[in-house]
Amino acid sequence: MYIAKEESFGPVMVISKFKNGDVDGVLQRANATEYGLASGVFTKDINKALYISEKLEAGTVFINTYNKTDVAAPFGGFKLSGFGKDLGK
């Protein structure tokens, strides 16, 4: 869908279903975009959350929350969403 591939700024959240256990398929869909500013993972399984957060091509990955961060935390994006983290290349 267009909304899942574009970088929207505003109160927009895309939630999509996936087959139970298809974590790699979810990662493939999530990373199949030209953008990568932020993402969110919601799960009861902390090991799954950590695995997914390491594989996502996004500058910020929120786990079981969204848009809660500290101003001192590094910020930046991947792909067309920026030039990497603060003080990066």
N, C-alpha and C positions, 0 to 999 in steps of 0.2 A: 504494500500500500504506500501511497505517496507520503502520508504523514509519518510513516515509520522510517522513511529514507531521508527526509529533509531535516534540517536543523531549525527547529522552531523556538522562538523566544516568547515566553508568556506562560500562562497556566495550562500547559499541555502535557498529558501523560499518555503514553501508548502502552497498553497492556495486551499481551497476546498469549493465547493458550499454546501448550505444547504437550506432546505425548509424555507420559510418566517415565522418567528415567532418561529422556533424550537430552541430556545436558550438552553434549557436543553439538547437537543440532541447534539448540538454543544459542550457543556461542557463535555458530556459523551465521545464523540469522542476525544476531545482534551486531556482529562485526562486518556485515555486508552493507556498509554504508560509507559514504565519503567523509563522514563527520565522527567526532568522538570527544565531545566536551564532558559529558557526565552520563552516568548510568546508575541504575538501582537494582539491587538483588533482594528479594524478599523470600525467605525460607526459614524453616525451623532447624535445618541441618547446617551447623556452623562449618563443617568440613566442606560441604558443597558450596557454601557462600564464599569461602576462602579460595577454593579451586576456581570458581567462576570469576571472582574479582581479579585474580591473577591473569586470566586469559582474555578478559575484556579489553578492547582497544579504546579506552576512555581515560580522560585525564583524572576524573574523580569517579569513584565507585562507592555509592552509599549502600550500606547493608542494613536492612530492616528499618530504614528511615529514608528521608529524602530532603535535600537542601539544608541539612543541619551541619554546619562546618565552623571552623575557627578561622578568623581572619589571618592568623599566623600560619595556617596550613599552606603548603605549596599548591599553586593553582595553575591550570593550563589544560590544553587539549591535545588530541591526537589528530592526525590527518589534516583535513581542511579546517579544523576547529582551533587552530592556534599553532604556536611555535614550541610546544612542549611545556614542561614545568618551569616555574620561576628559576632563574639563574641557570637554565639549561642552555643548550646550543642555540 
